Amino acid sequence: MRNSPAVIVHSDHPEAALAELRQRHPEFAFSGCDSYAGLPEAVAEAEARIVYTIRFAGSPGYPRQALVDSPTVKWVAVGGSGTDHLRPWDPARVTVTNAAGVAADMMAEYALGMMLAFTLGLPRFGRAQRGRQWIDGKVEPIEGKTLLIVGLGKTGQATARRAKALGVATLGVRARPQPTACVDEVHGVADLPGLWPRADFVLCSVPLTEETRGLIGAAAFAAMKPSAVLIDVSRGGIVAEAALLDALSSNRIKGAALDVFATEPLPAGHPLWGLDNVLITPHCSAVYDGWEARSVRLFSDNLSRYCAGRPLTNVVDPVRGY
């Protein structure tokens, strides 16, 4: 074992992160890995104790076993918020942290922007513009609408703050209900059947776990208002896509803004592409200039805590998913 603890930075372009980390933490031996295929060998060769990792090429083929089953890796620092690609892991064997909060404000702006897109009728006006059609139209205020936030983590709370500023009523659901700033009502998951009919907008911002898989399905869509809009910034699999497709195709709900899908990239032949009441983005609601630098700084701060023997921030429970 090397005298300096070995740390691997695993991303598609690790150079900038390595430069910053080496300057701030000379007590560690840093090295980089820029592929999925090369990570197992890199971990074994360095006898890495800590790995900072970004899921930069999707979940299929992600080398989770090289991390959660390694005899040397004791801490996996995920550069994003989702950790479903690492599950399951033994928390007695390896600690997993994430960078939850780094993109919360940006994701909240995405959610609010999608809400406004539908109240302002932008999908319909966009179609008319592309067809060079001058149509009758009107817009509607967002004030007085009701937003149901399924998942009151950092993103959900950031969205609630922005929504309240525009006069939107906010309902929230979290595993352990407790009073939450800017949320008018906080409920448990068991209360969802009674909340679906009240919502003009539904924001899905929960982690993907066995408990949340398929959480928003046919029963939920059947209970929603015909004017309801779903906004999904969570993970593919939480919303049942077949049920969503049926609800959108039959105008059971007004529309959806989707940033995540069960299969990514979304296949070119997928019927969601052809629906006029859907806005599709390529899993980018958390991607903005500077997010990686903020994530690395969070990891760097956690390294300082590690050196001082203090508890790490953003430790993830493998069962709860956050």
C-alpha positions in Angstrom: 0.0 0.0 0.0 1.3 3.4 -0.9 2.1 5.9 1.8 -0.3 8.6 0.4 -3.9 7.4 0.1 -4.7 6.8 -3.6 -7.6 8.7 -5.1 -8.9 8.2 -8.7 -10.9 10.9 -10.5 -13.1 9.0 -13.0 -14.7 11.2 -15.7 -14.5 11.7 -19.4 -12.1 14.7 -18.9 -10.5 14.5 -15.5 -7.6 16.9 -16.1 -9.1 20.1 -14.6 -10.4 18.3 -11.5 -7.0 16.6 -11.0 -5.2 20.0 -11.2 -7.5 21.6 -8.6 -7.4 18.6 -6.2 -3.7 18.1 -6.4 -3.2 21.8 -5.5 -5.5 21.7 -2.5 -4.8 18.2 -1.2 -1.1 17.3 -1.8 -1.5 14.6 0.9 -3.3 12.3 -1.6 -1.9 10.5 -4.6 -4.3 11.4 -7.4 -4.7 9.7 -10.8 -7.3 9.9 -13.5 -9.3 7.4 -15.5 -11.4 8.5 -18.5 -13.3 5.3 -19.5 -15.6 2.7 -18.0 -13.5 -0.1 -19.4 -10.3 1.1 -17.8 -11.6 1.7 -14.3 -11.2 -1.8 -12.8 -7.5 -1.9 -13.8 -7.0 1.7 -12.6 -8.5 0.9 -9.2 -6.5 -2.3 -8.8 -3.2 -0.8 -9.9 -3.5 2.3 -7.7 -5.0 0.3 -4.8 -7.4 3.2 -4.7 -9.0 4.0 -1.4 -11.3 6.8 -2.8 -12.9 7.2 -6.2 -14.6 10.4 -7.4 -16.8 9.2 -10.3 -19.2 10.7 -12.8 -21.6 8.6 -14.9 -20.5 10.1 -18.2 -21.6 7.4 -20.6 -24.9 6.3 -19.2 -25.7 3.4 -16.9 -25.2 0.4 -19.2 -21.7 -0.9 -18.8 -21.0 1.3 -15.8 -18.2 -0.6 -13.8 -20.0 -0.7 -10.4 -18.4 -3.9 -9.2 -14.9 -2.3 -9.5 -16.1 0.1 -6.9 -18.5 -1.6 -4.5 -16.7 -4.9 -4.5 -13.1 -3.6 -4.4 -11.0 -4.7 -1.4 -9.4 -1.3 -1.2 -12.1 1.3 -2.1 -13.7 2.6 1.0 -15.4 5.7 -0.3 -17.1 6.3 -3.6 -17.9 10.0 -4.3 -20.5 10.3 -7.0 -20.1 13.6 -8.9 -23.9 13.8 -9.6 -26.9 13.2 -7.4 -28.2 9.8 -8.6 -26.7 6.7 -7.1 -29.0 4.0 -8.6 -26.2 2.8 -10.9 -24.2 1.7 -7.9 -26.9 -0.2 -6.0 -26.8 -2.4 -4.2 -23.8 -1.8 -2.0 -22.8 -2.7 1.6 -22.6 0.5 3.6 -20.4 -1.3 6.2 -17.9 -2.0 3.4 -18.0 1.2 1.3 -19.4 4.7 1.9 -21.1 6.4 -1.0 -21.6 10.2 -1.1 -23.2 12.3 -3.8 -23.2 15.9 -5.0 -26.9 16.5 -4.3 -27.6 20.3 -4.3 -24.9 21.2 -6.9 -27.6 21.4 -9.6 -30.7 21.9 -7.5 -31.2 25.6 -8.5 -30.7 24.9 -12.2 -33.1 22.0 -12.1 -35.6 24.2 -10.3 -35.3 26.8 -13.1 -35.9 24.0 -15.6 -39.0 22.9 -13.8 -40.4 26.4 -13.5 -39.6 27.0 -17.2 -41.5 24.0 -18.2 -44.5 25.0 -16.1 -44.5 28.4 -17.8 -44.1 26.8 -21.2 -47.4 25.1 -20.8 -49.3 28.0 -19.2 -48.1 30.3 -22.0 -49.0 27.7 -24.6 -45.5 27.6 -26.1 -45.8 24.0 -27.6 -48.9 25.0 -29.5 -47.5 28.4 -30.6 -44.2 26.7 -31.6 -46.1 24.3 -33.9 -48.0 27.2 -35.4 -44.7 29.2 -36.0 -43.1 26.2 -37.8 -46.2 26.0 -40.0 -46.2 29.8 -40.6 -49.7 29.9 -39.2 -51.3 32.9 -37.4 -53.7 31.3 -35.0 -56.1 32.4 -32.3 -54.5 32.1 -29.0 -54.4 33.1 -25.3 -52.1 32.6 -22.4 -53.0 31.8 -18.8 -51.5 33.0 -15.5 -49.4 30.6 -13.4 -50.6 32.4 -10.3 -53.2 30.4 -8.5 -52.0 27.1 -9.9 -51.1 24.1 -7.7 -47.8 22.3 -7.9 -47.4 18.8 -6.4 -43.7 18.0 -5.7 -43.0 14.3 -5.5 -39.7 14.3 -3.7 -38.8 17.2 -1.4 -35.1 17.0 -1.6 -32.8 19.9 -2.6 -34.3 20.2 -6.1 -37.9 19.9 -4.8 -37.3 22.6 -2.2 -35.5 24.9 -4.6 -38.5 24.6 -7.0 -41.0 25.3 -4.2 -39.2 28.6 -3.4 -39.4 29.7 -6.9 -43.0 28.6 -7.4 -44.2 30.4 -4.2 -42.7 33.6 -5.5 -45.1 33.4 -8.5 -48.1 32.7 -6.4 -48.3 29.0 -6.9 -49.7 26.8 -4.2 -47.3 24.0 -3.3 -47.9 20.5 -2.1 -45.0 18.2 -1.2 -44.4 14.5 -0.7 -41.4 13.1 1.2 -40.6 9.8 2.9 -40.5 11.5 6.4 -43.1 14.3 6.3 -42.1 17.5 8.2 -42.7 21.2 7.8 -40.7 22.5 4.9 -40.1 26.1 3.9 -42.3 27.4 1.0 -44.4 24.2 0.9 -48.0 24.7 2.0 -48.7 21.1 2.8 -46.2 18.2 3.3 -47.5 14.6 3.0 -46.3 11.1 3.0 -46.2 8.8 0.0 -49.4 7.1 1.2 -51.3 10.3 0.6 -50.5 10.5 -3.1 -53.9 9.1 -4.3 -55.7 12.1 -2.7 -53.1 14.6 -4.0 -53.1 13.7 -7.8 -56.5 15.3 -8.4 -55.4 18.6 -6.8 -52.4 19.3 -8.9 -52.1 21.4 -12.0 -48.4 20.5 -12.2 -46.7 17.3 -10.9 -42.9 17.5 -10.5 -41.2 14.1 -10.1 -37.8 14.6 -8.3 -37.3 11.4 -6.3 -34.4 9.0 -6.5 -34.9 5.7 -8.3 -35.3 2.9 -5.7 -37.3 -0.3 -5.5 -40.0 1.7 -3.7 -40.2 4.5 -6.3 -40.0 2.4 -9.4 -43.3 2.7 -11.2 -44.5 5.2 -8.6 -46.4 7.3 -11.2 -48.4 4.9 -13.2 -51.9 4.3 -14.6 -53.7 4.9 -11.4 -52.0 8.3 -10.9 -52.7 9.5 -14.4 -56.4 8.4 -14.1 -56.7 10.5 -11.0 -55.1 13.6 -12.4 -56.9 16.6 -13.9 -57.2 16.6 -17.7 -55.3 19.9 -17.5 -52.4 18.5 -15.5 -48.8 18.6 -16.7 -46.1 16.2 -15.6 -42.5 17.3 -15.3 -39.9 14.6 -14.7 -36.4 15.3 -13.7 -35.8 12.2 -11.7 -34.7 8.9 -13.2 -36.2 6.7 -15.9 -38.4 4.0 -14.4 -40.2 6.1 -11.7 -42.8 7.1 -14.3 -44.4 4.1 -16.0 -43.8 5.1 -19.6 -46.5 2.9 -21.1 -49.1 4.5 -18.8 -47.7 8.0 -19.5 -47.9 7.4 -23.3 -51.5 6.2 -23.0 -52.4 9.3 -20.8 -50.8 11.7 -23.2 -52.2 10.0 -26.4 -55.7 10.0 -25.1 -55.5 13.6 -23.7 -56.1 12.2 -20.2 -53.6 14.8 -19.1 -52.6 18.0 -20.8 -48.9 17.4 -21.4 -45.5 16.4 -20.1 -42.0 17.8 -19.9 -39.5 14.9 -19.8 -35.8 15.0 -19.1 -35.3 11.3 -18.2 -36.4 8.0 -19.8 -36.2 4.3 -19.1 -33.8 4.0 -22.1 -31.4 6.7 -22.9 -30.8 8.0 -25.5 -34.5 7.8 -26.2 -34.8 5.6 -29.3 -35.6 7.5 -32.5 -38.7 5.3 -33.1 -40.2 5.9 -29.6 -43.8 7.2 -29.9 -43.1 9.9 -27.3 -41.2 11.8 -30.0 -44.3 12.2 -32.1 -46.6 13.7 -29.5 -47.5 17.4 -29.7 -48.1 17.7 -26.0 -44.6 16.6 -24.9 -41.4 18.6 -24.4 -38.3 16.3 -24.5 -34.8 17.2 -23.4 -31.8 14.9 -23.3 -31.3 14.4 -19.6 -29.7 17.8 -19.3 -31.8 19.6 -16.6 -28.7 19.4 -14.3 -26.1 20.3 -16.9 -24.8 23.8 -17.0 -21.5 25.5 -17.3 -19.7 25.2 -14.0 -21.6 22.3 -12.5 -18.6 20.0 -12.6 -16.4 22.6 -10.9 -18.9 22.9 -8.1 -19.1 19.1 -7.8 -15.3 18.9 -7.5 -15.3 21.6 -4.9 -17.9 19.7 -2.9 -15.7 16.6 -3.1 -12.6 18.6 -2.2 -14.4 19.9 0.9 -15.4 16.4 1.8 -11.7 15.3 1.5 -10.9 17.9 4.1 -13.5 16.5 6.4 -12.1 13.0 5.7 -8.6 14.1 6.6 -9.8 15.7 9.8 -11.8 12.6 10.8 -15.1 14.5 10.6 -18.3 13.0 9.2 -18.7 13.3 5.4 -21.5 15.3 3.9 -24.1 13.9 1.5 -23.7 10.2 2.6 -26.2 8.1 0.8 -28.3 5.4 2.4 -28.4 2.5 -0.2 -32.0 1.7 0.8 -33.5 5.2 0.7 -31.4 6.3 -2.3 -30.4 9.6 -0.7 
